[in-house]
Amino acid sequence: MAATGSHNVAFAIRGPIARTDLPELCARVCALLSTSGASVVRCDVTGVGANAVTVDALARLQLAAHRQSCRVELCNASDELLELVAFLGLEDVCRCETRSDEFGDRLESIQ
């Protein structure tokens, strides 16, 4: 069942992310989403590499969130990562927001 909560949750992804990490990463985020009831998930990507695997992971996370009636907002993305997301035409999928201090203390490291 899709989550319909009105609160936010935050977590961090630390890299590098390998293609073999994607199933476990998605499973962990799906578990977080299904138990949180959040409507917005803030994903801190500080230091995560700007490459196709990272963008693939972020797009998968957004899809998983969408299935839970939720959305993912990237926080602290590097300029290189934002440029790659834009180059691939995924700005609307991988939205970027600044991390709020409200969520900084509650980040859960996913990887």
N, C-alpha and C positions, 0 to 999 in steps of 0.2 A: 504494500500500500504506500502511496506517495506521502511524503511528509508535508504538512501544511502549516508548520509553525511560523511565527513571526519574529523569531530572534536570530541572531547570527552566531556563528562558530568560526574559529580560526585554527589553522594548522600550518605547519611548515614542511616543505619538501627540501631536502638537502641532496645535493648531487655529488658526483655525476650520476645521471640516470642512464642505465643500460636498457636496451630493448628487452632483455630477460627480466628486468624489474617491473615491467608494465603490468602483468597480471596481478602480482602481489600488491603493488601500489594501488591499483584500481579496487581490489578487494578490500583493502584497508579503508580507503576513502568511502566506498559504498557502505561499509559497516558503520563508519562514523556518521554518514548521512542518515542511515536508516534509524539510528538511535537518537540522533540529536533533534530531529524535527525542525531544523534550521531552514530559513528561507534564503539566507545568504551565507556562503562559506568564503571566508577570506583565506587565501593561500599565499603564504610568504615564500617567495622563490629567491630569496637572497643568495647569491653565489651559485645559482643553478646555471649550468652551461647553456649557451644559445646554440642549439643544434636541432636537427629534425626529430630525434628521439624525445627531447624535452617537449617540443611543440606537440608531438603525437600524444605524449602523456597528458599534457594540459587539455588537449581537445577531448581525450577520453574521459578525463575527470569532469569536464563541463557536460558531456553527454550523460554521464552517470548522475550528476547533480540535476540535470534537466528531468531525468526520469523520476526524481524524487521531489519534483516541483520546487527546485532550488536552483541557485546560480552560483558560480564560482567567480570571485574577483581576485585577480593577481595583485600581490603587494610586493613592493621592492624589486620589481623586475629590472634587469639591466637594460641599458639602451640597446645593446646587441640583441637581446631576446625580443624586445618590443619591435625592433626593425625586422627581425626574422618573421615574427607573427604577422606584421603588416605585409611583408613581401609575399607571404603565403595566402594573404587575403583572409586572415582569421581574426581581425581586430574585433569583430562582433562576437566571436566565439570565445576568445581569450581576452576578456576585458581586464583592464588594469586600473587599480585603485591604490591609493596610498594607505599603508597600514595605520590604523588608528591605535593610539595608546590604550584605548579601551580593550583591544584584543591582544595587544603585545604580550601581556602576562599570561595569556591562556593558550598560547600556541602549542599545539601537539605535534611533535616531530613524527612525520609519516615515514621518512626513510632515513 
